[in-house]
Amino acid sequence: MEVPFVDLAAQYRAIKKQIDKAIEQTLSSTTFIGGEPVERFEKEFAAFSGHKYCVSCANGTDALEIALEALGIGPGDEVLVPAYTWVSTASAVSRVGARPVFVDVHPQYYTLDVQQIEPLLNKKTRAIIPVHLYGLPADMPAIMALAQKHNLLVIEDCAQAHGADIARQKTGTFGHIATYSFYPGKNLGAYGDAGAVVTSDKALADKCRLIARLGQRGKHNHLQIGRNSRLDSLQAAILSAKLPFLEEWTARRRWVARQYNLQLADLPIDRQQIPNDFKHVYHVYVIQTAERDRLQAYLAEAGIRTQIHYPKPLNRMTFFDTAGPRPVADKMAGRILSLPVYPELTKEQVAYVIDRIKHFFTYVV
Ligand SMILES: *Cc1c(COP(=O)(O)O)cnc(C)c1O
């Protein structure tokens, strides 16, 4: 049996009518930049995210840079980021001229370890970017308490956490501003690059829009130096067509994860622990094992595709001058493995993955 790591073709087949209609309408209207599709998606996504304002942009990395710039973060500033995340979280900080400072991650939750924050603070620390890694919310109540105590700005990187929540409060609504990616493989994905910034602070949303739209407010009225980072209308129409399915897709991801949680419980692997009331949306389902490389090769041989998120922690990327050891992130990088966890997985595929992993730990290692 073949089990791909993601199956975007299966997803397209399931919603082909809605997608084709959205694309056809956009092509017929020849509104390729801005216009109704973009305005509509921004409204819909603001509502989904639990915020008043959504400023769409070209991708999730731009969203981080735009949010940082809008908050006035730049040269001379330090921003705390988790040591273990996708590179954009830290490179965006460097791109606006500030320094990313790496906070080790929690050994059970894999998100930013709140205990590690205070020793890293100094007069230059301006902000913190928690990442809801793999779809599990970071400990936002604790992070916000520290942020308030030390007067830090909080940017939530929600690129992997569309729809996650803590006690029914959506991730992305705890901090001052949140950023999203709609990269095709994300829980809500476009058919190309796409991203957004969301906030309920009108002045901040206006700043983001100015930055992302060449400093322009109304045609040919340029108020500042900006950049060009737009969500195109085709992608907006596709995202609007997909958004109504997101909740159902998340429920299916959670079903797959539940099978893994139950069936792999007795094996010598570590799984991401979930605090009470935290709702995981399983952008990625990870396990940790000392036998990672052998397990990955064994599963590949059986037709099961897995990935490693991520082989190198950011604190080991020496082009960041703040690079250095972080024990938990360093250890994770050699042990982590991502299993297939998408809505289109069949019962048979999930059972097969579980069976092969059990077989590996019973007979192979
Ligand atoms: C995907 C991702 C991004 C960047 O999004 P792009 O749309 O690929 O630029 C940022 N942060 C995290 C945690 C991500 O997973």
Ligand as a Chemical Component Dictionary entry (heavy atoms), coordinates in Angstrom:
data_LIG
# 
_chem_comp.id                   LIG 
_chem_comp.type                 NON-POLYMER 
_chem_comp.pdbx_formal_charge   0 
_chem_comp.three_letter_code    LIG 
# 
loop_
_chem_comp_atom.comp_id 
_chem_comp_atom.atom_id 
_chem_comp_atom.alt_atom_id 
_chem_comp_atom.type_symbol 
_chem_comp_atom.charge 
_chem_comp_atom.model_Cartn_x 
_chem_comp_atom.model_Cartn_y 
_chem_comp_atom.model_Cartn_z 
_chem_comp_atom.pdbx_ordinal 
LIG C1 C1 C 0 5.071 27.771 6.757  1  
LIG C2 C2 C 0 5.578 28.559 7.899  2  
LIG C3 C3 C 0 5.961 29.923 7.766  3  
LIG C4 C4 C 0 6.132 30.604 6.460  4  
LIG O1 O1 O 0 5.100 30.547 5.582  5  
LIG P1 P1 P 0 5.357 30.711 4.013  6  
LIG O2 O2 O 0 3.980 30.967 3.506  7  
LIG O3 O3 O 0 5.952 29.443 3.505  8  
LIG O4 O4 O 0 6.257 31.882 3.814  9  
LIG C5 C5 C 0 6.293 30.618 8.916  10 
LIG N1 N1 N 0 6.301 30.036 10.128 11 
LIG C6 C6 C 0 5.989 28.739 10.285 12 
LIG C7 C7 C 0 5.989 28.151 11.664 13 
LIG C8 C8 C 0 5.628 27.954 9.184  14 
LIG O5 O5 O 0 5.335 26.660 9.369  15 
# 
loop_
_chem_comp_bond.comp_id 
_chem_comp_bond.atom_id_1 
_chem_comp_bond.atom_id_2 
_chem_comp_bond.value_order 
_chem_comp_bond.pdbx_ordinal 
LIG C1 C2 SING 1  
LIG C2 C3 SING 2  
LIG C2 C8 DOUB 3  
LIG C3 C4 SING 4  
LIG C3 C5 DOUB 5  
LIG C4 O1 SING 6  
LIG O1 P1 SING 7  
LIG P1 O2 DOUB 8  
LIG P1 O3 SING 9  
LIG P1 O4 SING 10 
LIG C5 N1 SING 11 
LIG N1 C6 DOUB 12 
LIG C6 C7 SING 13 
LIG C6 C8 SING 14 
LIG C8 O5 SING 15 
# 
